[in-house]
Amino acid sequence: MINVSSDFKTAMKQPVKELKSYIKLPDDTYIRSDDDLISVKISSEGALCKTVMKKFEVKLLGEHNLLGVEVNVGIGVKLPGGTYEYLDYGKFLITETTSTKESETTTVVGYDLMIKTMKAYEPFATYPVNLIDFASGLAGQCGLTLGNTVFVNSTWIIPGELYENIKDITYRDIIAQIAEMSGSIAMIGNDDKLYFKSIYDTTEQITYSNLFKLKLEPEYGPINSVVLSRQPQEDNIVVVDQASIDLNGLTEFKISNNWLVDHNREGAITPIFNQLEGIRYYPIEASTEGLGWYEIGDMVEILNDSSEAFSTVILSVSILVDGGISETLITKAESKTATNYSYAGTVGRRLTNTEIKVDKQGQDIELINESLENVTIIIKQDTAPDNPIANDLWLNTLENIIYRYDGTDWQATSISPDVLTDYYTKAEIDVKDNSIISTVEETTGIVSELSTDINNNYLTSEQVQALSDANAQDIVILQSNITTLTQNANGIQVQVTEIINNGVSKVVNTLVDIDESGIGISKSGEEMSLLLGYLANQQVGLQVNRDTTEILGVDNTGVRSIKVTTGSIDIGSNSRIMDFTDEELGAGVGFFFNGGS
């Protein structure tokens, strides 16, 4: 509500009054209603947790070049003593002018200084920063001054830059998010400062005698539920007043995709709920005799012709001064929303039935998770959480100590903050892959199949340990006996000292070389060696060497030997040479014919 004297209010409520209006130029000169100023219209429209920008339209005699000029606009009323008291609505930037030759008039259109916030955002802050300092910095970036010294969640810590990579976001968009976080209405006061205004009870009445027309609709509210939502996936957390819902029905206030709270929605939602809870009003459309001092967010009582009082919050004001004065006050109900609370997280309790749905063609996301029970939520902030219940946990970030609420007071615990890595806040329970489509039945089936597969095909840790214990001795023996496995430039060399099976030594001190020539068997210190493979003449065969001298060779050319010792030699199928002993002749060598033709 704009501050004016009681005399001003009394004069404006008179059925007959003398009015003046003006626009004040930057050089402190005026265009008044008693010279070129024909009419002034000022209008504004807003809503809870939104920004408001006032518009003005002025009609002037003659041609006036005022495009881009900042002007002040005001109206005045003559008081009983004969003097005028003026109400100044603040500065407006003229953005449009229209000159009409036929009527020799100029119409100008402008907006209050909220228009300065409608430019692309550029990062400016040093983080971390609290919300009110951030808001003050935003105002400064737009050539404005913040009028608040405190508002709801004003000490909220912003950990880092949130908006740098959001395309086309403006300062006004971010100011709107601060309005949501503070449960307020962002507006420019008539002192040209930026305010985050809570619903303000003026304690004033507008009587039926001050009205020309009154339209009433059924009461909106009271607000008894606040939802912080991530869209489009309908990832919601909620605080409700169940007693109020049972008594009055549900009136929900929903805030979607607010980046300021997204990292810790649980910590922000309760102060917002406390600010908005209980707001109720009658939607109205009222034409008054012209009052002029009411602003968006003012709560007043409207009296009907039976003197019944209807409390309302003014959300739209339009006032026209053109010799006479007319004023319209409008309040519309907030749009109804209805969140499926069985799918929403409730602060400080448990999460159940969180639902996100995915439609790839429709670019929607759906996840059904029927039960996320007993989720431990630990609030991490430097002040104690509001409205705790028994066994709630809080990490005091100033002291780095975890506290537990015993139902009466917060008690310090001996729990190390390091264990918080094993817990989640609901803000951390999020969908990271929008290709996931899951239902409880599908998940149950997968788990069931996995369980069967594990039971049929995998050993338990106890069975693995038993096998390990049973084979420990064999493992030790193998580790001690298989001493060398080496790959060199020519092949693989394996040396097996000893492999024991059932107490019998199978291989002792054997060295095997496998290379491009074939398989070679030799032993260090021995003069004899064996090669099975490609011989020196590049023929496949068998070769026995003494050092480097061939003793025996076998290939496709025949058999070579330096010395052969044998009991007999068969030549073909019919002849044999062998030693024999005769009583008369004595010992000798015989050539024998074995048969055949």
Residue pairs with C-beta under 8 A, 6 or more apart in sequence:
1 200
1 202
1 204
1 293
1 294
1 295
1 298
2 87
2 89
2 190
2 292
2 293
2 294
2 295
3 293
4 85
4 87
4 292
4 293
5 85
7 79
7 80
7 85
8 77
8 79
8 85
8 87
8 293
9 291
9 293
11 17
11 77
11 78
11 79
11 80
11 85
12 77
12 289
12 290
12 291
12 292
12 293
13 210
13 289
13 291
15 289
17 77
17 78
17 290
17 325
18 77
18 78
19 33
19 75
19 76
19 77
19 78
19 321
19 323
19 324
19 325
20 32
20 33
20 34
20 75
20 76
20 77
20 78
20 84
20 86
21 32
21 33
21 37
21 39
21 40
21 73
21 74
21 75
21 76
21 321
22 30
22 31
22 32
22 33
22 37
22 73
22 74
22 75
22 76
22 86
23 30
23 31
23 37
23 40
23 58
23 71
23 72
23 73
24 30
24 71
24 72
24 73
24 74
24 88
25 31
25 66
25 69
25 71
26 69
26 70
26 71
31 37
31 60
31 64
33 40
33 321
33 323
35 61
36 60
36 61
36 62
36 64
37 58
37 59
37 60
37 61
38 59
38 60
38 61
38 105
38 322
39 57
39 58
39 59
39 320
39 321
39 322
39 323
40 56
40 57
40 58
40 73
40 75
40 320
40 321
40 322
41 56
41 57
41 58
41 318
41 319
41 320
41 321
42 54
42 55
42 56
42 73
42 89
42 317
42 318
42 319
43 54
43 55
43 56
43 316
43 317
43 318
43 319
44 52
44 53
44 54
44 55
44 187
44 295
44 296
44 316
44 317
44 318
45 52
45 296
45 315
45 316
45 317
45 330
46 52
46 185
46 187
46 296
46 297
46 315
46 316
47 185
47 315
47 332
47 334
48 183
48 185
48 199
48 253
48 276
48 279
48 334
49 176
49 179
49 180
49 183
49 184
49 185
49 253
49 255
50 176
50 179
50 185
50 186
51 114
51 117
51 172
51 175
51 176
51 179
51 185
51 186
51 187
52 114
52 185
52 186
52 187
52 188
52 296
53 111
53 112
53 114
53 115
53 188
54 89
54 90
54 92
54 111
54 112
54 114
54 188
55 109
55 110
55 111
55 112
56 73
56 89
56 92
56 109
56 110
56 111
56 112
57 107
57 108
57 109
58 73
58 107
58 108
58 110
59 105
59 106
59 107
60 105
60 106
60 107
60 108
61 104
61 105
61 106
62 104
62 105
62 106
63 99
63 104
63 106
64 97
64 106
64 108
65 97
66 94
66 97
66 106
66 108
67 94
67 95
67 96
67 97
67 108
68 93
68 94
68 95
69 93
69 94
70 91
70 92
70 93
70 94
71 91
71 92
71 94
71 110
72 88
72 89
72 90
72 91
72 92
73 88
73 89
73 90
73 92
74 86
74 87
74 88
74 89
75 86
75 87
75 292
75 319
75 321
75 325
76 84
76 85
76 86
76 87
77 84
77 85
78 84
79 85
87 190
87 292
87 293
88 190
89 112
89 190
90 112
90 113
90 188
90 189
90 190
90 191
90 192
91 112
91 113
91 192
92 110
92 111
92 112
92 113
93 110
93 111
93 112
93 113
93 115
93 116
94 108
94 109
94 110
95 109
95 110
95 111
95 115
96 108
96 109
96 110
97 106
97 107
97 108
97 109
98 106
98 107
98 108
99 105
99 106
100 106
100 107
112 188
112 192
113 143
113 144
113 188
113 192
114 172
114 187
114 188
114 194
116 142
116 143
116 144
117 138
117 142
117 144
117 170
117 171
117 172
117 175
118 170
118 171
118 172
119 142
119 170
119 171
120 168
120 169
120 170
121 163
121 166
121 169
121 170
121 171
121 173
121 174
122 141
123 161
123 163
123 164
124 137
124 141
125 133
125 134
125 137
125 158
125 161
127 158
127 159
127 160
127 161
128 157
128 158
128 159
128 160
129 137
129 157
129 158
130 154
130 155
130 156
130 157
130 158
131 153
131 154
131 155
131 156
131 157
131 158
131 178
131 181
131 182
131 260
132 146
132 148
132 149
132 150
132 151
132 154
132 155
134 158
134 178
135 146
135 148
135 154
135 175
135 178
135 194
135 196
136 146
138 171
138 174
138 175
138 178
139 145
139 146
139 193
139 194
141 171
142 171
144 188
144 192
144 193
144 194
145 192
145 193
145 194
146 193
146 194
146 195
147 189
147 191
147 193
147 194
147 195
148 154
148 195
148 196
151 182
151 184
151 196
151 198
152 181
152 182
152 183
152 184
152 198
152 271
152 272
152 274
152 275
153 181
153 182
153 268
153 271
153 272
154 182
155 383
156 181
156 260
156 261
156 267
156 268
157 381
157 382
158 260
159 263
162 259
162 260
163 169
163 174
163 259
166 259
175 186
175 194
176 186
177 258
177 259
177 260
178 186
178 196
178 260
179 185
179 186
179 196
180 255
180 258
180 272
181 258
181 260
181 261
181 268
181 272
182 196
182 198
182 272
182 275
183 198
183 271
183 272
183 275
183 276
184 196
184 197
184 198
184 275
185 196
185 197
185 198
185 296
185 297
186 194
186 195
186 196
186 197
187 194
187 195
187 197
187 295
187 296
187 297
188 194
188 195
189 195
197 295
197 296
197 297
198 275
198 297
199 279
199 297
199 299
199 313
200 297
200 298
200 299
201 299
202 294
202 298
202 299
202 300
204 300
204 301
205 300
205 301
205 302
205 303
205 309
206 286
206 288
206 291
206 300
206 301
206 302
206 303
206 329
207 303
208 214
208 303
208 304
208 305
208 307
210 288
210 289
210 291
211 286
211 287
211 288
211 289
211 302
212 287
212 288
212 289
213 285
213 286
213 287
214 284
214 285
214 286
214 287
214 302
214 304
215 284
215 285
215 286
216 282
216 283
216 284
216 302
216 304
216 310
217 282
217 283
217 284
217 333
218 282
218 283
219 280
219 281
219 282
220 251
220 280
220 281
220 282
220 283
220 333
220 334
221 248
221 251
221 278
221 279
221 280
221 281
222 244
222 248
222 251
222 277
222 278
222 279
222 280
223 251
223 252
223 253
223 276
223 277
223 278
223 279
223 280
224 240
224 241
224 244
224 245
224 248
224 250
224 251
224 252
224 277
224 278
225 238
225 239
225 240
225 241
225 245
225 250
225 251
225 252
225 253
225 339
226 238
226 239
226 240
226 252
226 253
226 254
226 255
226 269
226 272
226 273
226 276
226 277
227 236
227 237
227 238
227 252
227 253
227 254
227 255
227 337
227 339
227 344
228 236
228 237
228 238
228 255
228 258
228 261
228 265
228 268
228 269
228 272
229 235
229 236
229 254
229 255
229 256
229 257
229 339
230 236
230 256
230 257
230 262
230 430
231 256
231 257
232 363
232 364
232 365
233 356
233 357
233 365
233 366
233 367
233 431
234 339
234 340
234 343
234 355
234 356
234 357
235 354
235 356
235 430
235 431
236 339
236 343
236 344
236 345
237 265
237 266
237 269
237 344
237 345
237 346
237 347
237 426
238 269
238 339
238 341
238 344
238 345
238 346
238 347
239 269
239 270
239 273
239 346
239 347
240 341
240 346
241 277
244 277
244 278
250 338
251 280
252 336
252 337
252 338
252 339
253 276
253 334
253 337
254 337
254 339
255 272
260 268
261 267
261 268
261 269
262 427
263 427
264 380
264 381
264 425
264 427
265 426
265 427
266 347
266 348
266 377
266 379
266 425
266 426
266 427
267 379
267 380
267 381
267 385
269 347
270 347
270 385
270 386
270 387
271 386
274 386
279 313
280 311
281 299
281 311
281 312
281 313
281 331
282 302
282 310
282 311
282 312
282 331
283 312
283 331
283 332
283 333
284 302
284 310
284 312
284 329
284 330
284 331
285 328
285 329
285 330
285 331
286 302
286 328
286 329
286 330
287 326
287 327
287 328
288 327
288 328
288 329
289 325
289 327
290 319
290 321
290 324
290 325
290 326
290 327
291 327
292 319
292 325
292 327
294 300
294 314
294 317
294 329
295 314
295 317
296 314
296 315
296 316
296 317
297 313
297 314
297 315
298 313
298 314
299 311
299 312
299 313
299 314
300 311
300 312
300 314
301 309
301 310
301 311
301 312
302 309
302 310
302 311
302 312
303 309
303 310
304 310
312 331
313 331
314 329
314 331
315 330
315 331
315 332
316 328
316 329
316 330
316 331
316 332
317 327
317 328
317 329
317 330
318 327
318 328
318 330
319 325
319 326
319 327
319 328
320 326
320 327
340 355
342 352
342 353
343 353
343 354
343 355
344 354
345 351
345 354
345 426
345 429
347 377
347 426
348 377
348 385
348 387
348 388
348 389
348 392
350 372
350 373
350 374
350 375
351 372
351 373
351 375
351 426
351 429
352 370
352 371
352 372
352 373
353 368
353 369
353 370
353 371
354 367
354 369
354 372
354 429
355 366
355 367
355 368
355 369
356 365
356 366
356 367
356 368
356 431
357 364
357 365
357 366
357 367
357 368
358 364
358 365
358 366
358 367
358 434
358 435
358 436
358 437
359 365
359 366
360 435
365 431
365 434
366 437
367 431
367 436
367 437
367 438
368 438
368 439
368 440
369 438
369 440
370 440
372 429
375 424
375 426
375 429
376 393
376 423
376 424
377 392
377 393
377 423
377 424
377 425
377 426
378 393
378 394
378 395
378 402
378 420
378 423
378 425
379 385
379 392
379 393
379 394
379 395
379 425
380 394
380 395
380 397
380 420
380 425
381 394
381 395
381 396
381 397
382 396
382 397
382 398
384 394
384 396
384 403
384 410
385 392
385 394
388 394
388 405
388 410
389 405
389 407
390 405
390 406
390 407
391 404
391 405
392 404
392 405
393 402
393 403
393 404
393 405
393 413
394 402
394 403
394 404
394 405
394 410
395 401
395 402
395 403
395 417
395 420
396 402
396 403
400 417
401 412
401 413
401 417
402 412
402 413
402 415
402 416
402 417
402 420
403 410
403 411
403 412
403 413
404 410
404 411
404 413
405 411
459 467
477 500
478 499
481 496
481 497
481 498
481 499
481 500
482 496
482 497
482 499
483 495
483 496
483 497
484 493
484 494
484 495
485 492
485 493
485 494
486 492
486 493
486 494
487 493
490 515
490 516
491 513
491 514
491 515
491 516
492 514
493 511
493 512
493 513
493 514
494 512
494 514
495 510
495 511
495 512
496 507
496 510
496 512
497 508
497 509
498 505
498 507
498 508
498 509
499 505
499 506
499 507
500 506
509 523
510 521
510 523
511 521
511 522
511 523
511 524
512 519
512 520
512 521
513 519
513 520
513 521
513 522
514 520
516 534
517 531
517 533
517 534
518 531
518 532
518 533
518 534
519 531
519 532
519 533
520 529
520 530
520 531
520 532
520 533
521 529
521 530
522 528
522 529
522 530
527 546
527 547
528 544
528 545
528 546
528 551
529 544
529 545
530 542
530 543
530 544
530 545
531 542
531 543
531 545
532 542
533 540
534 540
535 541
535 543
535 553
535 555
536 543
536 550
537 555
537 557
539 555
539 556
539 557
540 555
540 556
541 553
541 554
541 555
541 556
542 552
542 553
542 554
542 555
543 550
543 552
543 553
543 554
544 550
544 551
544 552
544 553
545 551
549 562
550 560
550 562
551 561
551 562
551 563
552 559
552 560
552 561
552 562
553 559
553 560
553 561
554 560
567 578
567 579
568 576
568 577
568 578
568 579
569 576
569 577
569 578
570 576
571 577
573 594
573 596
574 593
574 594
574 595
574 596
575 591
575 592
575 593
575 594
576 591
576 592
576 594
577 589
577 590
577 591
577 592
578 589
578 590
578 592
579 587
579 588
579 589
579 590
580 587
580 588
580 589
580 590
581 587
581 588
582 588
